[in-house]
Amino acid sequence: MNQDLNAAKALPTLLLVDDSPAIHRLLAVKLKNEGIDFVAAYSGEEAISVANDIKPALVLLDVNMPEMDGFQVLHALKADPETHDIPIIMLSGDDEPEAKVRCFELGAMDYVTKPFQVAELRARISNAIRISKLVELLEKQASIDALTGLGNRAFFDRRLEEEVNKASRTSDSLTLVMCDLDHFKKLNDGFGHPAGDAVLETYAQILKDQLRTYDIPCRYGGEEFAIILPNTDSPASSMICDRIRVALEAAEWPKYPGMKATSSFGVTNISHDGSHDSAAWITAADQALYSAKSNGRNCIHVFENADNIVPAFKLAG
């Protein structure tokens, strides 16, 4: 939670790319009270490297630079998926329409002609950052499940593919967990859908409380959840799952006397066919989850390979 608050308070970062130190000094003075963190780059190559490292909220990019000019930098930034969405305002002494059109065709958000009025540039920077924040907010909302506040299915699919690809490149451990609320339909039928919603919300909060900051909990759909655990092997992930299992089993429901909720877990750190296909990882975790559901529920099963699933177990607690 503290990290979220700190992130909310963090100032937007503006990457200023210009080979003229005088421009850097001028804008640092004129825009010092605008609530912006400035980062400087003096060449195109440096700009691309810094943009990839810090992912600034905005790039202010000079067109006329030696060796690698602003057009080339703009093209490189927009061609890279890591920096494609960063808004870029071009600075240039060229007021010809052809230069402006070329910048916009390459993906620039705005174009400011030198010598510029600082007040106008300040307004354009403020507008670009505001638009960038709105786009980021919309993208975030599109990735969040409204009831639980966890990542939704589309977010999960994207992140799992990213993490599987990363693990295949680095040989780091990775675990996928599919977890399902037991007898959820009976719970809904017996206590009503508001009770079911309460269980879903509580379970999501338990996931947030029990997982580490870099773990990735998502609502997969209905009463099924998924957890991506980077840098985690099966024994460690089983311990994590058991903490979640115990916390849900111990949850009390004052508004719904007599209600109990439990969950089952399917765990894998390999795909069902040995490939690096994210869908094959889901298949393996689903097989383990099915085994857990078939063998008493409220337990954890670990997928080993297509012919060998570790028997169900409940850890201490």
C-alpha distance (Angstrom), angle and dihedral (degrees) to the residues before:
residue distance angle dihedral
M1 . . .
N2 3.81 . .
Q3 3.79 89.7 .
D4 3.81 89.4 53.4
L5 3.80 91.1 50.8
N6 3.79 91.9 47.8
A7 3.80 90.5 49.2
A8 3.80 89.9 51.5
K9 3.80 90.8 52.1
A10 3.80 95.6 45.6
L11 3.79 115.2 113.8
P12 3.81 118.1 -119.3
T13 3.79 112.9 -102.5
L14 3.79 121.4 -127.7
L15 3.80 117.0 -161.2
L16 3.80 108.9 -152.5
V17 3.81 112.6 -160.1
D18 3.80 114.5 -169.4
D19 3.79 133.2 127.4
S20 3.82 90.6 -140.3
P21 3.83 115.0 89.7
A22 3.81 87.8 -162.2
I23 3.82 91.0 64.6
H24 3.79 90.1 50.9
R25 3.80 92.0 50.9
L26 3.81 92.9 45.6
L27 3.80 96.1 51.1
A28 3.80 93.7 41.0
V29 3.82 88.0 58.6
K30 3.80 98.8 38.6
L31 3.80 95.7 45.7
K32 3.80 99.9 35.4
N33 3.82 93.4 111.6
E34 3.80 96.3 47.6
G35 3.80 96.6 93.4
I36 3.81 93.8 -110.6
D37 3.79 131.4 131.3
F38 3.80 110.2 -137.6
V39 3.79 123.5 -145.0
A40 3.80 118.8 -176.2
A41 3.79 131.0 -143.0
Y42 3.81 122.6 175.2
S43 3.80 101.1 -169.2
G44 3.77 140.0 36.0
E45 3.78 94.3 -112.0
E46 3.79 91.5 50.9
A47 3.81 90.9 47.3
I48 3.81 93.2 55.7
S49 3.80 92.1 47.8
V50 3.81 94.1 47.8
A51 3.81 93.4 44.7
N52 3.81 90.2 54.7
D53 3.80 91.7 47.9
I54 3.80 101.2 47.2
K55 3.84 105.5 20.1
P56 3.84 94.5 -141.8
A57 3.80 122.6 -147.5
L58 3.81 89.0 -124.8
V59 3.80 140.3 6.8
L60 3.80 120.8 -146.3
L61 3.80 102.2 -161.0
D62 3.79 129.2 -170.4
V63 3.80 114.2 -141.8
N64 3.80 98.4 -154.5
M65 3.79 107.9 65.0
P66 3.82 129.9 135.8
E67 3.80 122.6 -106.3
M68 3.81 97.6 1.1
D69 3.78 111.4 31.4
G70 3.80 128.5 -156.7
F71 3.80 93.7 -96.6
Q72 3.81 90.5 58.5
V73 3.80 92.6 45.5
L74 3.80 91.4 48.6
H75 3.79 91.2 50.1
A76 3.81 91.9 48.5
L77 3.80 93.8 49.0
K78 3.79 93.4 47.9
A79 3.82 92.2 46.1
D80 3.81 92.3 55.6
P81 3.84 114.7 81.1
E82 3.80 88.8 -148.4
T83 3.82 93.3 61.0
H84 3.80 102.6 20.4
D85 3.81 95.6 104.9
I86 3.81 97.6 48.1
P87 3.83 108.5 112.6
I88 3.81 114.0 -122.2
I89 3.80 129.1 -159.4
M90 3.79 114.4 -163.2
L91 3.82 122.8 -141.5
S92 3.79 118.6 -158.5
G93 3.76 143.3 154.7
D94 3.80 87.9 -143.0
D95 3.80 112.2 97.1
E96 3.80 94.6 178.5
P97 3.83 115.6 125.7
E98 3.80 91.6 -129.8
A99 3.81 92.1 63.2
K100 3.79 92.2 48.1
V101 3.79 93.3 47.4
R102 3.79 91.2 49.5
C103 3.81 91.2 52.6
F104 3.78 93.2 49.0
E105 3.79 91.6 46.9
L106 3.80 88.8 53.5
G107 3.80 90.6 53.3
A108 3.80 107.4 -93.2
M109 3.81 116.1 155.6
D110 3.81 96.1 -149.6
Y111 3.79 143.3 -1.1
V112 3.81 125.2 -143.4
T113 3.80 122.8 -170.8
K114 3.80 122.5 -137.9
P115 2.93 131.1 -94.2
F116 3.78 85.7 48.2
Q117 3.77 132.7 -173.5
V118 3.80 107.2 -115.4
A119 3.81 92.0 -142.3
E120 3.81 90.7 55.3
L121 3.80 92.6 46.3
R122 3.80 90.1 48.3
A123 3.80 90.2 54.1
R124 3.80 92.8 47.7
I125 3.82 91.6 49.3
S126 3.80 91.5 48.9
N127 3.79 91.3 49.1
A128 3.82 93.0 48.3
I129 3.81 92.8 50.4
R130 3.80 91.4 47.0
I131 3.80 91.5 51.9
S132 3.80 90.3 46.4
K133 3.81 91.1 53.4
L134 3.80 91.6 49.0
V135 3.80 91.7 50.7
E136 3.81 90.7 47.9
L137 3.81 90.6 49.6
L138 3.80 92.1 50.1
E139 3.80 91.4 48.5
K140 3.80 90.5 49.3
Q141 3.79 92.7 49.1
A142 3.79 90.4 49.5
S143 3.82 88.7 56.5
I144 3.82 98.5 48.1
D145 3.79 129.1 87.2
A146 3.80 105.2 -126.8
L147 3.82 97.6 -142.5
T148 3.80 101.1 45.0
G149 3.80 103.4 24.3
L150 3.81 90.0 -130.7
G151 3.77 125.8 123.2
N152 3.79 112.5 -76.2
R153 3.81 129.1 -129.9
A154 3.81 94.4 -84.7
F155 3.80 90.4 50.3
F156 3.80 90.9 48.2
D157 3.80 93.7 50.0
R158 3.80 91.2 51.5
R159 3.81 96.0 45.4
L160 3.80 94.6 45.1
E161 3.79 91.2 53.6
E162 3.80 90.0 48.8
E163 3.81 93.6 48.7
V164 3.81 94.3 45.0
N165 3.80 90.5 50.5
K166 3.79 91.2 47.2
A167 3.80 93.2 48.8
S168 3.81 91.0 48.9
R169 3.82 90.1 53.6
T170 3.80 97.6 43.9
S171 3.83 100.7 30.1
D172 3.82 88.0 -130.1
S173 3.79 116.9 153.0
L174 3.78 118.4 -99.1
T175 3.79 132.1 -178.4
L176 3.79 130.3 -165.2
V177 3.79 120.5 -159.9
M178 3.79 125.3 -167.1
C179 3.80 112.0 -166.0
D180 3.78 130.2 -175.4
L181 3.83 133.0 -168.3
D182 3.79 108.5 -118.2
H183 3.83 120.2 -118.4
F184 3.80 90.1 -8.3
K185 3.81 94.3 160.4
K186 3.81 90.8 54.5
L187 3.78 89.2 49.1
N188 3.81 90.8 52.4
D189 3.79 92.1 45.6
G190 3.79 93.6 46.8
F191 3.79 102.0 41.9
G192 3.80 103.8 18.3
H193 3.78 134.6 -106.5
P194 3.83 94.4 -76.8
A195 3.80 86.6 61.8
G196 3.79 89.7 50.2
D197 3.80 90.3 51.2
A198 3.81 89.7 49.8
V199 3.81 90.1 54.0
L200 3.80 92.0 49.0
E201 3.81 91.9 49.5
T202 3.80 93.0 45.5
Y203 3.78 92.1 47.9
A204 3.80 90.5 51.2
Q205 3.80 89.9 51.4
I206 3.80 90.8 49.6
L207 3.80 89.2 53.3
K208 3.80 90.6 51.2
D209 3.80 91.4 47.9
Q210 3.81 97.1 46.1
L211 3.80 100.3 40.1
R212 3.78 129.1 78.6
T213 3.79 122.9 -108.6
Y214 3.82 92.8 -102.8
D215 3.81 96.2 46.9
I216 3.80 116.3 103.1
P217 3.82 117.3 -136.5
C218 3.81 117.4 -176.5
R219 3.77 139.6 173.5
Y220 3.77 103.5 -117.6
G221 3.79 94.9 -170.8
G222 3.80 139.1 -58.6
E223 3.81 108.1 -11.9
E224 3.82 93.9 -18.3
F225 3.80 123.0 102.4
A226 3.79 133.5 -174.5
I227 3.79 130.2 -151.5
I228 3.80 125.0 -163.9
L229 3.81 111.2 -157.7
P230 3.82 112.8 -168.4
N231 3.81 118.7 -158.0
T232 3.80 91.1 12.4
D233 3.81 130.7 121.8
S234 3.80 126.6 -151.4
P235 3.84 98.4 -94.7
A236 3.80 92.1 51.4
S237 3.79 92.4 44.7
S238 3.80 90.6 50.4
M239 3.79 89.5 56.4
I240 3.80 89.9 50.0
C241 3.79 91.0 49.7
D242 3.78 91.5 49.6
R243 3.80 91.4 54.9
I244 3.80 88.2 53.6
R245 3.81 91.9 45.3
V246 3.81 93.2 50.9
A247 3.82 93.3 45.3
L248 3.80 93.0 53.7
E249 3.80 93.4 44.2
A250 3.82 89.5 52.3
A251 3.82 94.5 47.4
E252 3.80 116.1 118.9
W253 3.78 125.4 -145.3
P254 3.83 110.6 -157.7
K255 3.81 92.3 177.8
Y256 3.80 91.3 52.0
P257 3.83 109.0 42.8
G258 3.75 113.7 -156.4
M259 3.80 95.1 17.9
K260 3.79 118.1 134.9
A261 3.79 128.2 -178.9
T262 3.79 129.6 -164.1
S263 3.77 135.8 170.0
S264 3.81 139.7 -148.8
F265 3.80 127.4 -142.1
G266 3.79 136.8 -149.3
V267 3.81 113.5 -165.0
T268 3.80 130.3 -168.4
N269 3.78 137.9 164.3
I270 3.81 93.8 -178.3
S271 3.78 134.1 49.4
H272 3.78 119.2 -107.7
D273 3.82 91.9 -109.9
G274 3.79 101.8 31.3
S275 3.80 93.3 -106.7
H276 3.80 129.6 126.7
D277 3.79 91.3 -121.0
S278 3.81 110.3 127.5
A279 3.82 90.4 -146.2
A280 3.80 88.9 59.5
W281 3.80 89.3 55.0
I282 3.79 89.9 54.4
T283 3.80 90.2 49.5
A284 3.81 90.8 53.6
A285 3.81 93.7 48.0
D286 3.81 90.4 45.8
Q287 3.81 90.6 52.7
A288 3.79 90.3 52.5
L289 3.81 91.1 46.4
Y290 3.81 91.2 50.3
S291 3.79 88.8 52.7
A292 3.79 90.7 50.9
K293 3.79 91.5 49.9
S294 3.80 91.3 47.7
N295 3.79 93.6 51.0
G296 3.77 104.1 55.0
R297 3.84 105.5 -63.0
N298 3.82 125.1 -122.3
C299 3.79 88.6 77.8
I300 3.80 143.7 96.7
H301 3.80 127.4 -111.1
V302 3.79 124.5 -170.3
F303 3.79 121.3 -149.9
E304 3.79 113.6 -135.1
N305 3.81 103.5 168.3
A306 3.76 139.2 -40.2
D307 3.83 91.8 -75.6
N308 3.78 101.4 35.0
I309 3.78 127.1 55.6
V310 3.80 117.2 171.7
P311 3.85 110.0 -115.1
A312 3.80 118.9 -101.8
F313 3.78 117.7 -84.4
K314 3.78 141.4 175.1
L315 3.76 115.5 -145.1
A316 3.80 123.9 -141.7
G317 3.81 111.8 -58.2
